[in-house]
Amino acid sequence: MEKINNVMDLMNLLETIENGWMDIDKNIYINTEKGFKKKYVLSKPEEVIACKVGNCFDQVELERSVFKNLSYKFGTYFMVYYDAKKLFTHTFLVYEEKEKFYWLEHAWELSSGIHEYLSLYDLLKDVKEKFKKYNKIKFMDEDYLCIYRYKKPKAHISLKEFYKHCEDGENILI
């Protein structure tokens, strides 16, 4: 992996990544969810860079691998809405600098960038609103929306294993 010295270097790298995913046989899928539930596996950061494809789960793990070498305090978050008909999810990375909180986003094209907040609460509240809008959830029962702070998962785990890993993390109440 090329040397990344700061957050802007990381954002430039992320700009080369297309939204998609890799399956267990290393087949690449762009802008489709067909087969996703059964075939998806979490990519290693090196694989995301090599194939230039990753969904939010994969991109956050790439971001994590970079941030562990930068001097920021950071965390990774899994947001999930348990709707009766469909499961809505998103992962994202948050870091702190000079007593402010930053949401680093690339996978959601309309919110791509680095967003600054005065508190983690304000940040999570804003991501929650954008999550609702992005997924076109008109009437969201907030009792079914959860945010988990999660640790580094194993590579190549299935979608179900990834969800379980995230749900075993710290439940954040906002």
URNORKA-V12793 format. One record per pair of residues at least 6 apart in sequence whose ideal C-beta (glycine too) atoms are under 7 Angstrom apart, sorted by the first residue. I is the first residue (numbers start at 0). J is the second residue. If there is no record, write none. Layout:
[[I:J] [I:J]]
This chain:
[[0:44] [0:45] [0:48] [3:9] [3:12] [3:65] [6:103] [6:113] [9:62] [9:65] [10:113] [13:58] [13:105] [15:51] [16:47] [16:51] [16:52] [16:53] [16:58] [16:105] [17:29] [17:51] [17:52] [18:30] [18:54] [18:106] [19:27] [19:28] [19:29] [19:30] [19:52] [19:53] [19:54] [20:28] [20:35] [20:39] [20:52] [20:54] [20:57] [21:27] [21:40] [21:42] [21:46] [21:50] [21:52] [22:34] [22:38] [22:39] [22:40] [23:38] [23:40] [27:50] [27:52] [29:52] [36:158] [39:157] [39:158] [40:155] [40:156] [40:157] [41:56] [41:57] [41:60] [41:152] [41:154] [41:155] [41:156] [41:161] [42:53] [42:57] [43:154] [44:60] [44:61] [44:64] [47:53] [47:57] [47:58] [47:61] [48:61] [53:61] [54:106] [55:89] [55:90] [55:91] [55:106] [56:90] [56:161] [58:105] [58:106] [59:75] [59:90] [59:91] [59:92] [62:92] [62:103] [63:75] [63:92] [63:151] [66:73] [66:92] [66:94] [71:94] [71:95] [71:96] [72:94] [72:95] [73:92] [73:93] [73:94] [74:93] [74:148] [75:90] [75:92] [75:148] [75:149] [76:90] [76:91] [76:93] [76:146] [76:147] [76:148] [77:88] [77:90] [77:147] [77:149] [77:165] [77:168] [78:88] [78:89] [78:126] [78:130] [78:146] [79:86] [79:87] [79:88] [79:145] [80:87] [80:136] [80:139] [80:143] [80:144] [81:143] [82:143] [87:134] [87:136] [89:130] [91:102] [91:104] [91:126] [92:103] [93:100] [93:101] [93:102] [93:119] [93:122] [94:101] [94:103] [99:115] [99:116] [99:117] [100:116] [100:118] [100:119] [100:122] [101:113] [101:114] [101:115] [102:114] [102:122] [102:126] [103:113] [104:110] [104:111] [104:112] [104:114] [105:111] [107:133] [110:129] [116:122] [116:125] [120:173] [123:146] [123:171] [123:173] [124:173] [127:144] [127:173] [131:139] [145:170] [146:171] [146:173] [147:165] [147:166] [147:168] [147:169] [147:170] [147:171] [148:168] [148:169] [148:171] [149:164] [149:165] [149:168] [150:168] [152:161] [152:164] [156:164]]
